[in-house]
Amino acid sequence: MLEQLGLSDEEQTAYLALLDHARPAAAADLAPAAGSAEAVEKLLDALERRGLADRLPGEPPAYRLVDPALAFAETLAARERDLQRSRVLVDDLAVRHRRRHDAVEPGDLVEIVTGSDATARRLVDVYSSARTQVRAMERPPYGVVNSEPNPIEVELLKAGVRHRVLYEQSAVDLPGRLADLLGGIAAGEEARVVPTLPARMLLIDDRYAMVPARAGALITDQLLVVHPSGLLDVLAEVFEETWLRAMPLRLDPSDQDGQVDDDRVILNLLAAGLTEQSIARHVGASQRTVQRRIKEISGRLGAQTRFQAGLQAARNGVL
């Protein structure tokens, strides 16, 4: 079990015996479960030399286990560095391979995945492999509307993988979606909104793009996985151009408890593309009350439309 951390079978036995012992233990306390007292003494000495156990004064000497999170920290860091170097090496080899093999087969460029189970597995595998950045375009249809952030996204954000997500207004306005948006933004997601998007898409680093095989279909019905190619470059450019003209989503987790008399909450939700009906549902007020508040806010900002109200709010530092 612990061989991946560099322990031999005998060291594992002694280590686990010391781990399960309630108090500091001498070699005799761990024998015969971990071997003879003499053999266990040598193993405990080895664990001490490796910084996995502390030797306490006294005769016979007793040993106390060092907190594994501290003891194995450098081992894990070294493994992660080795893994990163291996990934860079594989990427370099892949680039050399592509450069030296001019003939490209269609299957090398676009992978077609069918079947809901296979599609779901491929989505998770490719998404989880992200190393530096994830770029996504979100629009309906959805099989299920998420009411909380994607756990893969949260874990990747913790690992430092940047996430930029473009939302079509219709995706933002789905009932129950706001909690997902707030959670993702709180975790570090950068979000922007546009009136419409051409398709749902997930870009993983500069290595993969995943899009539905048919326009308007669920991404889990049939999946196209685009590999490094001119097509992948075009899809990345579409994302970047759309990102530049999109409006930032400046929602704050505190907006989850928004009040109808809070101008900032109302303006943030308007800028996010929510309809008056959705805003009313979110702040727990009637649609008529929300309409009145929007009219009052627009009047104070000198705006004739909801869009102008958002612009004026941004210029005046309200958002």
C-alpha positions in Angstrom: 0.0 0.0 0.0 2.9 2.4 0.8 5.3 1.2 -1.8 4.4 4.2 -3.9 5.8 6.4 -1.1 9.1 4.5 -1.2 8.6 2.1 1.7 9.6 -1.6 1.5 7.2 -4.3 2.6 9.0 -4.6 6.0 9.1 -0.9 6.5 5.4 -0.7 5.7 4.6 -3.3 8.3 6.6 -1.4 11.0 5.2 2.0 9.9 1.5 0.8 10.0 2.1 -0.9 13.4 3.5 2.4 14.8 0.6 4.3 13.2 -2.0 2.1 14.9 -0.3 2.2 18.3 -2.0 4.7 20.6 1.2 5.9 22.3 4.9 6.1 21.5 6.2 2.6 21.1 9.4 0.6 21.6 10.4 -2.2 19.3 9.2 -4.8 21.8 5.7 -3.1 21.8 5.4 -3.8 18.0 6.7 -7.3 18.0 5.8 -9.9 17.0 3.2 -8.3 14.7 5.9 -6.4 12.8 8.7 -9.1 13.3 11.2 -9.8 15.9 12.2 -7.0 18.3 15.6 -6.8 16.8 14.3 -6.5 13.3 11.7 -4.0 14.3 14.4 -1.9 16.0 16.3 -1.7 12.8 13.1 -0.8 10.8 12.2 2.0 13.3 15.8 3.4 13.0 15.3 3.4 9.2 12.0 5.3 9.6 13.7 7.8 11.9 16.5 8.4 9.4 13.9 9.1 6.7 12.1 11.6 8.9 9.0 9.5 9.3 9.4 8.9 13.1 10.9 10.6 16.1 13.1 8.7 18.5 12.4 9.7 22.1 15.0 9.7 24.9 15.1 6.8 27.3 15.9 3.1 27.4 14.7 1.2 25.6 14.1 3.9 23.1 10.5 4.7 22.1 9.4 6.0 18.7 6.6 8.4 17.8 5.2 8.8 14.3 5.7 12.1 12.6 2.5 13.5 11.1 2.3 11.8 7.6 1.2 15.1 6.0 4.5 16.6 7.0 6.6 13.5 6.7 5.7 12.8 3.1 5.3 16.4 1.9 8.7 16.4 0.2 8.1 13.0 -1.3 4.8 14.1 -2.8 6.3 17.3 -4.1 9.2 15.4 -5.8 6.7 13.0 -7.4 4.7 15.9 -8.7 7.8 17.5 -10.1 8.7 14.3 -11.8 5.2 13.9 -13.2 5.2 17.4 -14.5 8.6 16.8 -16.2 7.2 13.7 -17.7 4.2 15.5 -19.0 6.4 18.2 -20.6 8.5 15.5 -22.2 5.4 13.7 -23.6 4.2 17.0 -25.0 7.5 17.6 -26.7 7.5 14.1 -28.1 4.0 14.6 -29.4 5.0 17.9 -31.1 8.0 16.2 -32.7 5.8 13.4 -33.9 3.3 15.7 -35.5 6.1 17.7 -37.2 7.7 14.6 -38.7 4.5 13.0 -39.9 3.0 15.2 -42.5 0.2 12.7 -43.4 -2.7 13.3 -41.1 -5.7 10.9 -40.8 -9.1 12.3 -40.1 -9.2 10.3 -36.9 -6.1 12.1 -35.7 -8.0 15.4 -35.8 -11.5 14.7 -34.6 -12.5 11.8 -32.3 -16.2 10.9 -32.3 -17.6 9.5 -29.1 -21.1 8.0 -29.0 -23.3 6.6 -26.2 -24.1 8.5 -23.0 -21.9 6.4 -20.7 -18.8 6.6 -23.0 -19.4 10.3 -23.7 -19.7 11.1 -19.9 -16.5 9.2 -19.2 -14.6 10.9 -22.0 -15.8 14.3 -20.8 -14.6 13.6 -17.3 -11.2 12.2 -18.4 -10.4 15.1 -20.7 -11.6 17.7 -18.4 -9.7 16.3 -15.4 -6.5 16.3 -17.5 -6.4 20.2 -17.6 -3.0 21.6 -16.6 -3.1 25.3 -17.1 -6.5 26.6 -18.3 -10.0 25.7 -19.1 -12.2 27.8 -21.5 -15.9 27.0 -21.7 -18.9 28.2 -23.6 -22.2 27.4 -21.9 -25.6 27.4 -23.5 -28.7 25.2 -23.4 -29.8 22.5 -23.7 -28.8 20.7 -20.5 -29.9 17.3 -19.4 -29.8 18.6 -15.8 -29.4 22.2 -14.6 -26.6 22.4 -12.1 -27.5 23.9 -8.8 -23.9 23.9 -7.5 -20.4 24.2 -9.0 -18.9 21.3 -10.9 -16.7 19.4 -8.4 -14.0 18.9 -11.1 -13.9 22.7 -11.7 -13.5 23.4 -8.0 -10.7 20.9 -7.6 -8.9 22.2 -10.7 -9.3 25.8 -9.5 -7.7 24.8 -6.2 -4.8 23.3 -8.2 -4.3 26.7 -10.0 -6.0 25.8 -13.3 -7.5 29.0 -14.6 -11.2 28.8 -15.7 -12.8 31.3 -18.1 -16.5 30.6 -18.8 -18.7 32.4 -21.3 -22.4 32.1 -20.6 -25.3 32.7 -23.0 -27.9 34.8 -21.3 -30.4 31.9 -21.6 -28.1 29.7 -19.6 -27.8 32.2 -16.8 -31.5 32.7 -16.6 -32.4 29.1 -16.0 -34.2 28.5 -12.7 -31.8 27.3 -10.0 -28.7 28.2 -12.0 -27.7 31.3 -10.0 -26.3 29.3 -7.0 -24.1 27.4 -9.4 -22.8 30.7 -10.9 -22.2 32.2 -7.5 -20.3 29.1 -6.3 -18.1 28.9 -9.3 -17.2 32.6 -9.2 -16.5 32.3 -5.4 -14.1 29.4 -6.2 -12.2 31.6 -8.7 -14.0 31.1 -12.0 -13.9 34.1 -14.4 -17.3 34.5 -15.9 -18.7 36.6 -18.7 -22.1 36.7 -20.4 -23.2 37.4 -24.0 -26.7 37.4 -25.6 -26.0 34.3 -27.7 -23.3 31.7 -28.3 -22.9 29.5 -31.4 -22.4 26.3 -29.5 -21.5 24.7 -26.2 -17.8 24.0 -26.0 -15.1 23.0 -23.6 -11.4 23.9 -24.4 -8.8 22.1 -22.4 -5.4 23.9 -22.5 -4.4 24.0 -26.1 -4.8 20.2 -26.4 -8.5 19.4 -26.8 -11.9 21.0 -27.6 -15.1 19.2 -26.9 -18.4 20.1 -28.6 -21.7 18.4 -29.3 -21.8 16.5 -32.6 -25.0 18.1 -33.6 -26.2 21.7 -33.2 -28.8 22.0 -30.4 -28.1 18.5 -29.0 -26.9 17.6 -25.5 -23.2 17.4 -25.3 -23.6 13.9 -23.8 -25.6 12.6 -26.8 -22.6 12.5 -29.2 -19.3 14.2 -28.6 -16.7 15.5 -30.9 -13.2 15.7 -29.4 -11.0 17.9 -31.5 -7.2 17.3 -31.2 -4.4 19.8 -32.0 -5.0 21.0 -35.5 -6.1 24.1 -37.5 -9.7 23.4 -36.4 -8.7 23.6 -32.7 -6.9 26.9 -33.4 -10.1 28.2 -35.0 -12.3 27.2 -32.0 -9.8 28.8 -29.6 -9.9 32.0 -31.6 -13.7 32.0 -31.6 -13.6 31.8 -27.8 -11.1 34.6 -27.4 -12.9 37.0 -29.8 -16.2 36.3 -28.0 -14.5 36.8 -24.6 -13.3 40.3 -25.6 -16.8 41.5 -26.3 -18.6 39.8 -23.4 -19.8 41.5 -20.3 -18.1 40.4 -17.0 -20.3 38.7 -14.5 -19.6 40.6 -11.3 -21.8 38.5 -9.1 -20.7 38.2 -5.4 -21.5 35.3 -3.1 -23.2 37.8 -0.8 -25.8 38.4 -3.6 -27.2 35.0 -2.7 -29.0 36.8 0.0 -29.8 39.8 -2.1 -32.5 42.3 -1.1 -34.9 44.1 -3.5 -33.8 47.4 -2.0 -30.1 46.8 -2.8 -29.3 48.6 -6.1 -26.0 46.7 -6.5 -27.7 43.3 -6.4 -30.4 44.4 -8.9 -27.8 45.8 -11.3 -25.6 42.8 -11.0 -28.5 40.5 -11.8 -29.5 42.6 -14.7 -25.9 42.6 -16.0 -25.9 38.9 -15.7 -28.8 38.7 -18.1 -31.5 37.6 -15.7 -35.0 38.5 -16.6 -37.2 40.6 -14.2 -39.1 37.4 -13.4 -35.9 35.6 -12.4 -34.6 38.5 -10.4 -38.0 38.6 -8.5 -37.6 34.9 -7.8 -34.1 35.4 -6.5 -34.7 38.4 -4.2 -38.0 37.1 -3.0 -40.2 39.9 -4.3 -43.0 40.3 -6.8 -42.2 40.9 -10.5 -44.0 44.2 -10.2 -41.9 45.3 -7.3 -38.7 44.5 -9.3 -40.0 46.4 -12.3 -40.6 49.4 -10.1 -37.1 49.2 -8.6 -35.5 48.9 -12.0 -37.4 51.9 -13.2 -36.3 53.9 -10.2 -32.6 52.9 -10.6 -32.7 53.6 -14.3 -34.2 57.1 -13.6 -31.4 57.9 -11.1 -28.8 56.8 -13.6 -30.3 58.7 -16.5 -30.8 55.4 -18.4 -33.7 54.7 -20.8 -33.1 50.9 -21.0 -31.9 48.1 -18.8 -28.7 47.9 -20.9 -28.0 51.6 -20.5 -28.6 51.2 -16.7 -25.9 48.6 -16.7 -23.4 50.8 -18.6 -24.1 53.8 -16.4 -23.7 51.7 -13.3 -20.3 50.4 -14.5 -19.2 54.0 -15.3 -20.3 55.3 -11.9 -18.5 52.5 -10.1 -21.8 50.9 -8.8 -20.8 47.5 -10.2 
